[in-house]
Amino acid sequence: MAEEDYFTEIEAHFAMRRGTRFILSTKDWALMKEWKEAGVPLPVVIEAIDSVFEKNETSGRRKTINSLSYCRHAVKDLWSDRRELYAGEAGGVPEAETAQLLAALAAELEPVSPLFARRVAELAAEKSVPRIEERLIELERELIADLLASAPDADAIRAEVARAIGDTSKLNEKTRARTEEANLRRIVRERFGLPRLTLFR
């Protein structure tokens, strides 16, 4: 996937887990670039971020996680475990298991969009886990755009995005657009109960 999309998805998910407006630091951008250049797939980064927040939420001493650096080791460890799977070594994910995972995901998506649920289920014909993940990312992006385009309260959703990101007057145009996009995706997911489209959840 494009580098910009990779960064936007990570930023949106990290902000969602923090529950607050968040602008990535230069250090965070460098870390994401490092992951991208190392070939770490987006679903691996997302799952690692979730694991860090879940562990923090259940610990006796909750910390404020204000940087992606907190997730560095979790990403490294999970990617070490998953690298063979993505490379197609060690047999990968059994075909039957992949079909089951896609069927479960399609069932979750059915109430939101029967059309996209069917398109997700049809990905079982793909034999490559990385290719399935790429297609799921594409489908999710397309679905979010369709939902927003057809939503009668699209203006209200955009107003909610504006409130979520607050004053953007000090941000450059690129950062402002990226921040709006990240929050828009998060809010549309929450509004429509849209599951994240990935095999690894």
Summary of the structure (lengths in Angstrom):
residues: 201
radius of gyration: 17.3
end to end distance: 19.3
largest distance: 51.4
contacts: 544
relative contact order: 0.14
helix: 74%
strand: 0%
